[in-house]
Amino acid sequence: MRRRSRIRTAGAAGAVLTLALVAGCEGLDSDGTSPSAGGAEAPAAGQAVSPLRNPDGTEPGLGPVSADSDRAEARRLIESLKTKGRGPKTGYDRDEFGYAWMDTADGVPLARNGCDTRNDLLRRDGQEVRFRSGSNCVVIAMTLHDPYTGTTIEWRKQKASEVQIDHVVPLSYSWQLGSSRWPESKRRQLANDPLNLIPVEGRANSAKSDSGPATWLPPSKGIRCAYAVRFAQVAVKYELAVTAPDRQAMLRQCGG
């Protein structure tokens, strides 16, 4: 069993920070790290937002889709997806989507805010977020409520791989379904769009690899319809087809 990190908070927080990238002084704790902002910027456990209420991906987490009306809405979204066969992976390379976690992918939320995409996502979804001394960008410790496994991870940067950022629609999957013909600017958007990105347990992300929903779903069954919705939202936004087995698997998760 993997040993998880434990965050030890030393001392009381100084002045409460906003998470916006603004000039001015930062309050520091006695351990030399910056405290996270409170209130809406650090929602309590269990307050992850349903993907149906978070169409641009800027709100935290991946909340369940459980109400009958919401599941019906989810099925309509999934049914709207076009299907095609998964093509060859020939020519795929991660660099075709820009370097990892670039802040300069125009056309997506959070771009060009002075903080790289990975740290943006850790800050979005983490609780009790702590920053590197002198920074309001670089996350060094947090609590993550992982939607994929239903577990809580006490994370710190020294064991960075314990939390990984999942591309809900994997980049190589998109390549095989048509992004190989996109301009690089659009591929950069897909790779850095918060709609397509969720911080999750590293082992779960590794197990998923580049699978579609027909061959991999989150271990936590209660989140599977929400995962299908998010996969469909990304496909719709980027006009990507999915495979027929993937669409059927997504419908089944939402009662179709």
Disulfide bonds with the S-S distance in Angstrom:
Cys115-Cys137 2.14
Cys225-Cys254 2.07
